[in-house]
Structures are given as C-alpha cells and as structure tokens.
Amino acid sequence: MTRNSAREIAVHIIFALGFDHRSAREVLEAELNQERFQELAEELPLYAQFPNEKQEQYIRDLVQGVFAHGAELDDYIGRYSVGWSFARIPRMAAAVMRTAMYEVLYMPDIPNAAAINAAVEIAKKYEPAEVVSFLNGILGTFVRTEFEDTPPKPEKKPTEGEAD
C-alpha cells in the first residue's frame, strides 16, 4: 500500500465522521481492521491490502488529528472558499481539504506541494472538475497566504496571439 492509498483511506474515514456521532477512535476501531477491509475489498480495490504498521499509524494520526482540529480546519476552508458557502461544499471535498490542511499544518515531514497534489488526485476520483478546481484553488491560496516562505505561483506567460 502506498502513502497515497493510506491517505485516501483516511479521507474515507474522515468523510464517514461527518455522518457519525462517534469519536474518531470509535470510528477507527470499526473501520480500520482486517475484517472491515475484507468486506470493503469486494467493492473497492483500495481496500485489497491492509496497511502495514507505519501506514496504519499514519491513517490513525490523520483521522484523529482532523477530528481534533475540525473547527480550525473548517474555519480555514470557510475563509478561503470565496464565493461558496461552506454548506455548498460537497462533503467529500471538505474531507479531502481537511486532510490536506491538517497535513500542511501539523505534519511537517509531508511537503505542502505533496499534500495538495495528493488531495487533488483523490478529489478527481470523487468530484466533478469544477469542485476539483475549486479545492485546488482553496488549498493553494491557503498555503501561499498562511506560509509566507511558500514561493508564489509563477506568472502565466501569454501564448502567441494573446495580449500582454
């Protein structure tokens, strides 16, 4: 299992937390075990392999961290989602953004660009292009604004025929 697969499983569990009144620990107990993976593997190839110890810890850290910092992460999403009310954001997209923002803020071993790129790739599997583009914009603006040492986006050079 790759880190991206582990991240996607964490996103699934974070998504499930949005519909549940159980704690992150209770949801992890129910979802992150061999039996549950065997059930899910029948429909989702992502669950064909159970995570190793390091990957399992990564999933647990992400889920528990997002759960513990949910209000803070949602506040960031709300601040940077210009033109969209939080209620309009699809739940899967919100789960993906919470995960990426948590990685950026609290997992220094994961480069910001890697967290954003992984989030966009996961979102492409579940959301239409408009939502993926929106999510990418929010995460990029979040990183550039909150972390001044992040280099700015390169300016787009006009292509032939475009005005300067």
C-alpha positions as CSV (number, residue, x, y, z in Angstrom):
1,M,0.0,0.0,0.0
2,T,1.3,3.5,-0.9
3,R,1.1,6.6,1.3
4,N,-1.5,7.9,-1.2
5,S,-3.7,4.9,-0.7
6,A,-3.4,5.2,3.1
7,R,-4.3,8.9,2.7
8,E,-7.3,8.1,0.6
9,I,-8.5,5.5,3.2
10,A,-8.0,8.3,5.9
11,V,-10.2,10.6,3.7
12,H,-12.9,7.9,3.6
13,I,-12.9,7.6,7.4
14,I,-12.9,11.4,7.8
15,F,-15.8,11.6,5.4
16,A,-17.6,9.0,7.5
17,L,-17.1,11.1,10.6
18,G,-19.3,13.7,9.1
19,F,-22.3,11.4,9.3
20,D,-21.5,9.9,12.7
21,H,-21.7,10.9,16.3
22,R,-19.0,8.5,17.4
23,S,-15.5,9.7,18.2
24,A,-12.6,9.3,15.8
25,R,-11.3,6.5,17.9
26,E,-14.6,4.6,17.8
27,V,-14.9,5.0,14.0
28,L,-11.3,3.9,13.6
29,E,-12.0,0.8,15.6
30,A,-14.9,0.0,13.4
31,E,-13.3,0.8,10.0
32,L,-9.5,0.1,10.4
33,N,-9.4,-3.6,10.9
34,Q,-8.8,-6.7,8.8
35,E,-12.5,-7.8,8.7
36,R,-13.8,-4.5,7.5
37,F,-11.1,-4.3,4.8
38,Q,-12.2,-7.7,3.6
39,E,-15.8,-6.6,3.4
40,L,-14.9,-3.4,1.5
41,A,-12.3,-5.0,-0.8
42,E,-15.2,-6.8,-2.6
43,E,-16.3,-3.5,-4.0
44,L,-13.3,-1.1,-3.6
45,P,-9.8,-2.3,-4.7
46,L,-8.3,0.4,-2.4
47,Y,-9.1,-2.0,0.5
48,A,-7.5,-5.1,-1.0
49,Q,-4.4,-4.7,1.2
50,F,-4.4,-3.9,4.9
51,P,-2.0,-1.2,5.8
52,N,1.3,-2.1,7.4
53,E,2.1,-0.7,10.9
54,K,3.5,2.6,9.7
55,Q,0.7,3.2,7.2
56,E,-1.9,2.3,9.9
57,Q,-0.4,4.8,12.3
58,Y,-0.4,7.5,9.5
59,I,-4.1,6.8,8.9
60,R,-4.8,7.0,12.7
61,D,-2.8,10.2,13.1
62,L,-4.6,11.9,10.2
63,V,-8.1,10.8,11.3
64,Q,-7.6,11.7,14.9
65,G,-5.8,15.0,14.0
66,V,-8.6,16.1,11.6
67,F,-11.2,15.2,14.2
68,A,-9.4,17.1,17.0
69,H,-8.8,20.2,14.8
70,G,-12.1,20.1,12.8
71,A,-13.3,23.5,13.8
72,E,-10.0,25.1,12.9
73,L,-9.8,23.4,9.6
74,D,-13.4,24.3,8.7
75,D,-12.6,27.9,9.6
76,Y,-9.7,27.9,7.1
77,I,-11.9,26.3,4.5
78,G,-14.6,29.0,5.1
79,R,-12.1,31.8,4.9
80,Y,-10.6,30.7,1.6
81,S,-13.7,29.5,-0.1
82,V,-14.6,32.8,-1.7
83,G,-17.9,32.7,-3.4
84,W,-19.0,29.4,-1.9
85,S,-20.8,28.9,1.4
86,F,-19.5,26.1,3.5
87,A,-22.8,24.3,3.1
88,R,-22.4,24.2,-0.7
89,I,-19.1,22.4,-0.5
90,P,-19.6,18.6,-1.1
91,R,-18.8,16.6,2.0
92,M,-16.1,14.5,0.2
93,A,-14.4,17.7,-1.0
94,A,-14.5,19.0,2.6
95,A,-13.0,15.8,3.9
96,V,-10.2,16.0,1.3
97,M,-9.4,19.6,2.1
98,R,-9.5,19.0,5.9
99,T,-7.0,16.1,5.3
100,A,-4.6,18.2,3.2
101,M,-4.8,21.2,5.5
102,Y,-4.1,19.0,8.5
103,E,-1.0,17.6,6.8
104,V,0.2,21.1,5.9
105,L,-0.3,22.5,9.4
106,Y,0.6,19.5,11.6
107,M,2.7,17.0,9.6
108,P,6.0,18.8,8.8
109,D,7.5,15.7,7.1
110,I,5.0,16.0,4.3
111,P,5.8,18.8,1.8
112,N,3.0,21.2,1.2
113,A,3.0,20.6,-2.5
114,A,2.7,16.8,-1.9
115,A,-0.3,17.3,0.4
116,I,-2.0,19.5,-2.2
117,N,-1.2,17.3,-5.2
118,A,-2.4,14.2,-3.3
119,A,-5.6,16.0,-2.4
120,V,-6.3,17.0,-6.0
121,E,-5.7,13.4,-7.2
122,I,-8.1,12.0,-4.6
123,A,-10.7,14.6,-5.3
124,K,-10.6,13.8,-9.0
125,K,-11.9,10.3,-8.2
126,Y,-15.0,11.6,-6.4
127,E,-15.8,15.1,-7.5
128,P,-16.5,16.9,-10.9
129,A,-13.8,19.1,-12.4
130,E,-15.4,22.3,-11.1
131,V,-15.1,21.1,-7.5
132,V,-11.6,19.8,-8.0
133,S,-10.5,23.1,-9.4
134,F,-12.2,24.9,-6.5
135,L,-10.5,22.6,-4.0
136,N,-7.1,23.2,-5.7
137,G,-7.6,26.9,-5.6
138,I,-8.5,26.9,-1.9
139,L,-5.5,24.8,-0.9
140,G,-3.1,26.8,-3.0
141,T,-4.3,30.1,-1.6
142,F,-4.3,28.7,1.9
143,V,-0.6,27.6,1.6
144,R,0.6,30.8,-0.1
145,T,-1.2,33.0,2.4
146,E,-0.5,31.1,5.7
147,F,3.1,30.2,4.9
148,E,5.0,33.2,3.6
149,D,8.0,31.1,2.7
150,T,6.0,29.3,0.0
151,P,7.1,30.6,-3.4
152,P,4.3,32.5,-5.3
153,K,2.8,30.8,-8.4
154,P,4.8,31.6,-11.5
155,E,3.1,34.2,-13.7
156,K,1.4,32.8,-16.7
157,K,3.2,33.9,-19.8
158,P,0.9,34.9,-22.7
159,T,0.8,32.5,-25.5
160,E,1.1,33.5,-29.1
161,G,-1.8,35.7,-30.1
162,E,-2.7,36.8,-26.5
163,A,-2.2,40.3,-25.5
164,D,0.5,41.1,-22.9
